[in-house]
Amino acid sequence: MEQKVCLIGKGTVGSSLLKLLIEKRKEIKDKFGIAYKFVAIFEFDGALIDEEGLDIEQIDQMGVNFRNSKSWKLGIKILDHITQLDLDIIVETTPTNPETGEPALSTIVGALSNNINVVASNKGPFYLQYQKIKDLAQENGCQVRYEGTVASCVPILSMREALVGNTITGIRAILNGTCNYILSRMSAEGVQFDVALKEAQELGYAEADPTLDIEGYDAAGKLVILANELLGWSKTIKDVQIKGITNITAHSIDLAKTEGYVIKHLAITENDKLVVEPRLVEINNPLNISGTLNVIELQTKHAGPIILMGRGAGGFEAASAVLNDMINISLNY
Amino acid sequence: MEQKVCLIGKGTVGSSLLKLLIEKRKEIKDKFGIAYKFVAIFEFDGALIDEEGLDIEQIDQMGVNFRNSKSWKLGIKILDHITQLDLDIIVETTPTNPETGEPALSTIVGALSNNINVVASNKGPFYLQYQKIKDLAQENGCQVRYEGTVASCVPILSMREALVGNTITGIRAILNGTCNYILSRMSAEGVQFDVALKEAQELGYAEADPTLDIEGYDAAGKLVILANELLGWSKTIKDVQIKGITNITAHSIDLAKTEGYVIKHLAITENDKLVVEPRLVEINNPLNISGTLNVIELQTKHAGPIILMGRGAGGFEAASAVLNDMINISLNY
């Protein structure tokens, strides 16, 4: 089975996906009988286009100079070409715009409206317009998958199917590696918040403008997607009660420690509420992970807590989640 | 869609499954359009049989006195009735016989040979004759699922599909709650092995004859299933290098602790080998869980370690895994 794919965004995730596919192409063909043909790769200022299939090895080797390829067409936009490319899957990997979800939101809506399946690693559209996207997919008989939007490679969204014989009743999670790194360092070294933040920035764990991470907005967006997907809710990020970690002091962390607790930035469901804020966690609780890891504890009705953890960020981590979604879409075609 | 089911074994798991189905029957009908009709429940000495469907509420209420039901037929055997019951699914929940896998192995082989799908919580057949069972299922176009055989409710076997875009390269796990409880108590309280074992027996975490647990045979069987399922191997329990925990002393645990380690009974893959033995684990490693929990760390090629944990035993825990498998079989019918 050949599947025609259009990739939107050739940043860290998009470029990692190309590398991953070059490596796993033969395995995917042998195991599942699927061949992915990339007919277009869009960036903000144009696209690589070849209806016969782009040479992704060559594009990978060109790295950031891919605009020198003879397939490059300056200034063209996906929504003007979406019908004529005869696509099976659009893969959306652009960076998140937390206010509008654009341009990813319009691309996803455009794809589904034209009966094209969607894989996304961009979470914005899903915490802003979850219900609209799901409804549109259903109306058009399309699949939309977005495992990479929450905790990257950790297959937490697949738990809906994997726990279908159980009942998930609540969520407690650490979904932002930057905050967890900062709190872990403050706890281990006794340093103040701004020192730990600066260290995180130097190591590349925090952005130059870390607001979305340290104020809790990033974690809140992921919590919305988790709750909608696993608990059947229909919330947006506006429904989340959000507190960041900027007011945490080395002193408060010390006080917690003397009582056997750590301070963690948790994303939780409480009754029918979504809350992101610093909370005390017992030192020997599985949620007390350190570094940039993500962890999600699902409370279940019939089997207590079920916990997943792993790396919450990284190009190949997200790309492996995207590829997973692509294969699952193709197998359900 | 109506699915005719035969349950083998009305012990803890079988009885919990009936209770779970009574509770979730309406939800399963509404959500998936599936109605499970139990036409037979076999025990070692006979069966409850009604081709029109047994009244499972009544049977549940009778508890251990189910043999008083007018549907009870003394002395009949599943293999003599397997063809005339017109079954869609056989659910195997008998206790594990570690040497022969019987009677579960013959029941499973009989079911698949007669084109009946199988769900099992009994791991014996799978660590003794994995390849034979898988081949038979494929030859007959049947589904066989056994999520409950490893770590109970933790959906670790579903990771094969959920991580299809990644590559699982190795496994490190704690798969026996009894051993982990004993080692946790020795570590926390400084008591010797036999004191901790006695405590585990009093609390119901260890059997009167704890040999299979403390000598590592139980964990080894589960490791075989994990490796075959997630790494594509084709091993049996004879291929596992097994050491138990009976020689661990409070002194050795103390020595480890002074260097920042704990002693854990790990089930691991090393190159192409399967090993179950006590190993040192760093105190802040996610594998350092306490109590009767199970934990599985999957090493992956593209996204580092992905870790799942949860309760590894219990009637409802296993029953929820069984129900999960039943629903997935019905949805793929």
Interface residues (C-beta under 8 A of the other chain):
Chain A: L20 K24 S152 C153 V154 P155 S158 M159 E161 A162 L163 V164 G165 N166 T167 N284 P286 I289 S290 T300 H302 A303 G304 P305 I306 I307 L308 M309 G310 R311 G314 F316 E317 A319 S320 A321 V322 L323 N324 D325 M326 I327 N328
Chain B: L20 K24 S152 C153 V154 P155 S158 M159 E161 A162 L163 V164 G165 N166 T167 N284 P286 I289 S290 T300 H302 A303 G304 P305 I306 I307 L308 M309 G310 R311 G314 F316 E317 A319 S320 A321 V322 L323 N324 D325 M326 I327 N328
